[in-house]
Amino acid sequence: MKIAVSAASSQLGHAVLHELLSLADAGNIVAIARTPAKVDMPGIEKRAGDYTSLESMAEALSGIDTLVIISAPVGDWDRVAMHRNVIRAAERAGVRKVIFTSVVGNAKVQETWFWNTQQPSRQVEDELRASGLQWVVARNGLYLEKDLRHIILASKAGVYRNIAGDGVCGYITIGELACALARLALDDRNNGKVLNLVGEDLTQARLVALANEVYGLNVCYETITDEENIAALMKDEKIAKRGVEVAKMLTGCFQCVRIGAF
């Protein structure tokens, strides 16, 4: 049984491949990426496949039994059409089962700036359910590593600020998510289910306190306005490169935390 991971050159893609290698024979693992050379994982087969091309994905999925779709990042492109190509390619290639990486959130998300990001994921989930393939929807919580990075950066000033207030969020690490996705690929007991892959619910103040304890920091937490949150995020070079809409989307994540949407 061959298992493929698409968008395998991503951080999560690499993590899932690494986890699969600990559970299955390397000869049964296939990495699919737009640029296969960017997949830094020796000993496994690498194939070219682009979400914007149904034909390239269908070719890449030849002989694959199970596919883990690492969802496309937010950007100036049609994520629904891209993921639809992958689902149709899987059908054409005779793939049996697909795991789609989505994002957590209840109906309250529609009240936030994050809705424009979540809504395409929900549409893809619906199309996957209607496809006739066996499927699992794996909705992940916020990546713990991302917010820890910002807390560590904030240690220079001694204050970590965002808009979440006393809201709670079930964070998950990329390693934990990869562990779950690899096992969902290998085990059919959760087929046909939508799963929320999250950890313990934490307030921002509790998250900061844990970071202080683990990393030896001395950071406090303060609440700011939505506009101040966007401005603070735009000071991060990685976020600034992607533009203000990404900063607004990330602020929308904290709006979700604030109102209990996650």
ABEGO torsion letter per residue (X at the ends): XBBBBBGAABAAAAAAAAAAAAABBAAABBBBBABAAABBBBGBBBBBBBAABAAAAAAAABGBABBBBBBBBBBBBBAAAAAAAAAAAAAAAGBABBBBBBBBEBAAAAABAAAAAAAAAAAAAAAAAAAGBBBBBBBBBBBAAAAAAAAAAAAAAGBBBBAAEABBBBBBBAAAAAAAAAAAAABAAABGBBBBBBBBBBBAAAAAAAAAAAAGBBBBBBBBBAAAAAAAAAABAAAAAAEAAAAAAAAAAAAAAAAGAX
